[in-house]
């Protein structure tokens, strides 16, 4: 028996801000005393997370769960698609790999997953007062609607009223909203109970006449105009504004922006230091002369190493390492730094390639994915990372490749690698590395720059909730919740 009242956020396009608005509503409902959980039937992303049970889910719902003050559960994201090529993805159902599928094959198959979606949704609904459901892309993709399981298809399964969000920052927001509504079927249109304009900068009074005209056209009220909120909360996908080269500061950290980059949020803790630039670089020119180079995870290690080899970034990393610039690889980055990578089963496309040779291990891709949470204490590190010895770490592993016994961190000189995602999130770790970089440069380090990571994260969720609560007509939102569809 379903108990929770649902509300669904759909957008006029990808990156309209659905994920953050869902996080904001999760926080607001929690602040108002409700048991709330997020839900997204199908997520396509390379940023993923491993739960306590060793199951894999999208990070967007992890962020929303944190905002709601609940433990992340794979029930919140029963289907995760991790793109492996431009036309295919690894399909993960209930946290377990189901296999790789071409887009056309998955399109034919996905309605078979409706029982899994409903089981996850119903289980959450029995445990909560409110479920905040996130759509994907746009509900007006008329070529995909016949087998939709994530937008209006999901709204119908959950009997959920819909808030339709448009992104004014990219322009044409009235056309976005009007065009989306116009392409919906009459029964779908009836489920849209309010529009929301997101990422607004400027004087709302200038926008007011347009809101009135939009209402006259679609007969759907506007629940609010949300300002462009600048909060430090992890973004969902590669459209993130974080993935830019950026300016150089006192301490410069360069992250290689691989074509199939995954879990780029691993490095977010470093961006919270005012004197540190965290730049995502795509070519040798952007690399420059950083103080630390990070190589992130990837869904296609061999292909992305070839990309680095072809555009000169591999040579740039090797040259920097020879000058004593520290290099740190996470997951796929760890694999690239080793001596050889082999994919005999075609897990990520097949083949064999020599690695960068900066670390001694060899990697072989297996048919079984390693999925686990892990924690421990740093030991026996030297060089730049010696100050980490004795500090506790916690994170999670998601990888098909096996590289022998690397421990928490494998090291040769000032080249380091680890399979652990989230390694820098625990209190003190990023700060110790930044302090060591300052000392290496002979610059004074402000000890006040080190902060409580968890308290900071909670403050960011509260700031997001405050901004969205102030912008939305919350009486209207609660009325929509109460009346449903």
Secondary structure, DSSP 8 states (H G I E B T S, - for coil): ---SEEEEEEESSTTSSHHHHHHHHHHHHHHTT--EEEE-SEEE-S-EEE-TTS-EEEHHHHHHHHHHTS---GGGGSEEEEEEETTEEEEEETTEEEEEEEHHHHHHHGGGGHHHHHHHHHHHHHH-SEEEEEEEEETT-TTTGGG-SSSHHHHHHHT-EEEEEEEGGGS-HHHHHHHHHHTS-HHHHTTEEEEEEEEE-S-HHHHHHHHHHHHHHH---EEEEEE--------SSTT-TTSS-----SEEEEEE--TTEE-GGGGGGGGGSTTEEEEEE-SHHHH-S-SEEEE-EES-HHHHHHHHHHHTHHHHHHHHHHTT-EEEEETHHHHHHSSEEEETT-TTS-EEEE--SSSS-EEEEEEEEEEEEEEEE--S--GGGGGGTT-EEEEEEEEEEE-S---S-EEETTEEEES-BTTT-STTHHHHHHHHHHHHHT----GGG---HHHHHHHHHHHHHHHHHHHB-HHHHHHHHHH--
